[in-house]
Amino acid sequence: MDHIILSLISDIVIENNDIISIAIKNRNKFEGWLKFELANKLAKIAFDVTVETQYANRRDRYDLSFFDDKYNFYPIELKTPTTNWDIIGIKKCTKPITNNIKSIIADTKK
């Protein structure tokens, strides 16, 4: 299933490179937009997709989740990490990325 999800995300990036380039140029995050694009592609494959699914017995939520035809549950947590590389034509990064990296690590531990 990982391969299908990664392939769909790759397709989304390729199909929308003009939109994503705007986000990258301004160092904007686009996780929310990507979540709905991925949910749409998964729904077209005929998966029963839910956005912002609550974890069992917790207040936290997965970005999206779905069941396959065998009723296997697949939760997905997306992250679009911040970078601080200096690249010509890209807005300079003025704040440290430490907190963003910490939040990614915290989400993986959940």
C-alpha positions in Angstrom: 0.0 0.0 0.0 2.9 2.4 0.7 3.9 2.1 -3.0 0.4 3.2 -4.1 0.3 6.1 -1.8 3.8 7.3 -2.7 2.9 6.9 -6.4 -0.2 8.9 -6.0 1.7 11.7 -4.2 4.3 11.7 -6.9 1.5 12.0 -9.5 0.0 15.0 -7.6 3.4 16.7 -7.4 4.0 16.2 -11.2 0.4 17.2 -12.2 0.5 20.4 -10.0 4.2 21.5 -10.2 3.1 25.1 -11.1 1.0 25.3 -7.9 3.7 23.7 -5.8 6.4 25.9 -7.2 4.5 28.9 -5.8 4.4 27.4 -2.4 8.1 26.5 -2.6 9.1 29.9 -3.9 7.5 31.5 -0.8 8.4 28.6 1.6 4.8 28.0 2.3 3.6 24.7 3.6 1.0 22.9 1.5 0.1 19.9 3.6 -3.6 20.8 3.9 -4.0 21.1 0.1 -2.0 17.8 -0.5 -4.2 16.0 2.0 -7.3 16.7 -0.1 -5.6 16.0 -3.4 -4.5 12.6 -2.0 -8.0 11.9 -0.5 -9.5 12.6 -3.9 -7.1 10.3 -5.7 -7.7 7.5 -3.2 -11.5 8.0 -3.5 -11.3 7.7 -7.2 -9.6 4.3 -6.8 -12.7 3.4 -4.7 -11.3 3.5 -1.2 -13.6 4.8 1.5 -11.5 7.8 2.6 -12.0 10.0 5.7 -10.2 13.2 6.3 -9.1 14.1 9.9 -9.8 10.8 11.4 -9.5 10.7 15.2 -7.0 8.3 16.7 -8.5 5.5 18.9 -8.8 6.8 22.5 -7.0 10.1 21.7 -7.8 13.7 20.8 -5.2 13.6 17.9 -6.2 13.0 14.3 -4.7 11.4 11.3 -4.6 13.6 8.2 -6.6 11.0 6.4 -7.4 7.3 6.5 -9.1 4.7 4.5 -10.2 1.1 4.4 -9.3 -1.2 1.5 -11.7 -3.9 0.0 -10.5 -6.3 2.7 -11.4 -3.8 5.5 -7.8 -3.2 6.4 -7.4 0.3 8.0 -4.7 2.6 6.6 -4.0 5.9 8.6 -1.9 8.6 6.9 -0.1 11.4 8.5 1.4 13.9 6.0 4.1 16.4 6.7 5.7 19.0 4.4 8.9 19.9 6.2 10.4 23.4 6.3 13.9 23.9 4.9 16.4 26.6 5.5 18.6 26.1 2.4 19.7 29.3 0.6 18.5 29.0 -3.0 18.5 31.7 -5.6 14.9 32.9 -6.3 13.5 31.3 -3.2 12.5 33.5 -0.2 15.2 33.5 2.5 14.4 31.5 5.6 14.4 33.7 8.6 13.3 31.3 11.4 14.9 28.1 12.5 13.4 24.8 11.4 14.1 23.1 14.7 10.4 23.2 15.9 9.2 21.9 12.5 11.5 18.9 12.7 10.5 18.3 16.3 6.8 18.2 15.3 7.6 15.7 12.6 9.4 13.5 15.0 6.6 13.8 17.6 4.0 12.8 14.9 6.0 9.7 13.9 6.1 8.7 17.6 2.3 9.0 17.9 
